[in-house]
Amino acid sequence: GQQVMQIPQYQHVQEGEDFTTYCNSSTTLSNIQWYKQRPGGHPVFLIQLVKSGEVKKQKRLTFQFGEAKKNSSLHITATQTTDVGTYFCAGRGGSARQLTFGSGTQLTVLP
Amino acid sequence: EAQVTQNPRYLITVTGKKLTVTCSQNMNHEYMSWYRQDPGLGLRQIYYSMNVEVTDKGDVPEGYKVSRKEKRNFPLILESPSPNQTSLYFCASRGTSGSALRPGELFFGEGSRLTVL
């Protein structure tokens, strides 16, 4: 079945440093979504990418979808304490009708 | 307010005692799904429903049942819970047409933390 790997599992950064999480799929994806889960909270949708090579920005967050549509990344510039949480990618592709979630990257921002 | 509501939020039970986790959404969404979240494993899909009376297995359906008799409700049933079903459970919903601004967005409930002793 479809697998979506996400690295790193944990990341500690000093406030103001940048952060990147990477997502890789075993199959070509039709789209990929990103979610953020605050500690003790539920996943909240951030964005969906559909096109090969697509880049989208939301303030300090930059999302990329690879040219081959098998990988994606989320980059946060100048992290803030409000960025703390776990970031999940979720991809749909191949014969899979459902989203497959990555294992998540837990971000800690040290003040 | 658009929301997905799960109950109970927390539950401690014993092996073999049947329980139901309810999920209700007020957004008239066709699609609903259940996930379990375990450390290091992310969110794994248990069951999903494309519409009323249409349900299908996800990646980890063993030990669970669901029903979709009404559009707004999608209960998760554990007929005979076992300790390996101790987990954090999330219900989610999505409209099939989606939003032009946020296409494909899954709306998650607050989560139900289940402990089976």
Interface residues (C-beta under 8 A of the other chain):
Chain A: G1 Q6 Q9 N31 Q33 Y35 G41 H42 P43 V44 F45 Q48 F88 A90 Q98 L99 T100 F101 G102 S103 G104
Chain B: S33 Y35 G40 L41 G42 L43 R44 Q45 Y48 G58 D59 F90 A92 R102 P103 G104 E105 L106 F107 F108 G109 E110 G111
